[in-house]
């Protein structure tokens, strides 16, 4: 595995972990909403608003992290390209031109 593949794999792994965490958060919020609704008198509008705000913030953070991961991946690809260009074809296993 090359260093580039490892870094890209790490970004992908982090993105999957983030997606799972956000999904779990959404499930817990939905569960809390259901529990609050089932409780005596149901959840207050204030509780619902607070939970909705928390969910919106989590989704915004997920988007920010996905954007940061994409930017990191692009920067890594550029760096790899520059390194390959600097090393030249003979140093990275490509045949020499005659």
N, C-alpha and C positions, 0 to 999 in steps of 0.2 A: 504494500500500500504506500502510495507516495504521500508526502507531507500535505500536498494540496488536497488529495482525496480524504486524508484524515481530518483536515480542518473543515472541509465541506461536510464530511460525515458528522463532525461535532456540531456544526451549525444545524444540520438537519435533525440530529438527536435532540438538541436543545429546543428546536421548534416543536418537535413531537411532544416533548415533556411539557412544554408550555401549553400546547393544545389540550393535553390530558388534564393539566391543572385547571385550565379555564372551564373545561367540560365538567370537571368535578365540582368546581365552584358554582357553575350554573345549576347542577343537580342539587347541590346543598341549598342554594337559594330557593329553588322550586320546592324542595322538601319543607324548608322553613315557611314558605308562603302557604303551602298546603296545611302544615301543622297550625299555623296562626289562624287560617280560615276555619279550621275544624275546632279551634278552641272556643271558649266562652265568648260569644259576641264577634268572633273572627278578628283578624288583624286590623289594626287601625289604619287609616289612610296614611298616617305619618310613618308607620312601620313599612308599609308597602313602598312608599316613596323612598325611604332609606335603603331598602333592599334593591329597588330599581336603580338607584344612584350607584350603589356598590357594583351592580352588574355592569352598568354602563362604563364605570371606571375600569373594571377588569377587562372588558372588551377593548377599550381604548388602549390600555397597556399592552394587550396582546397584539394589536395592530402596530404599536410602536416597536415592540420586540421583533415582530416579523419584518418590519422595514429595516431595522438595525441588522438583522440576520442577512437580509438580501444585500444590503450595502456592504457588509463584511465579506460576503461571498464574492461580490463583484470586485472589491479591492484585492482579495486574495487571487482571483483570476488574473487581474492586471499585474500583480506582483510576480506571479508565476511566469507570465508571458515576458515580462522584463528580465527576469532571471535567465530564462531560456535564451532570450536574445543576447544577453551579456555573455553567457557561457559559450555560445556558438554551437554549431551542429556536432563537432567532433567530441565535445565534452559531455554531451548528453546522449551519446550512442547513435547518432544519425550518421549515415555514410558521408564521406567527403566527396566533394565534387571534383572531377578530374580536370 
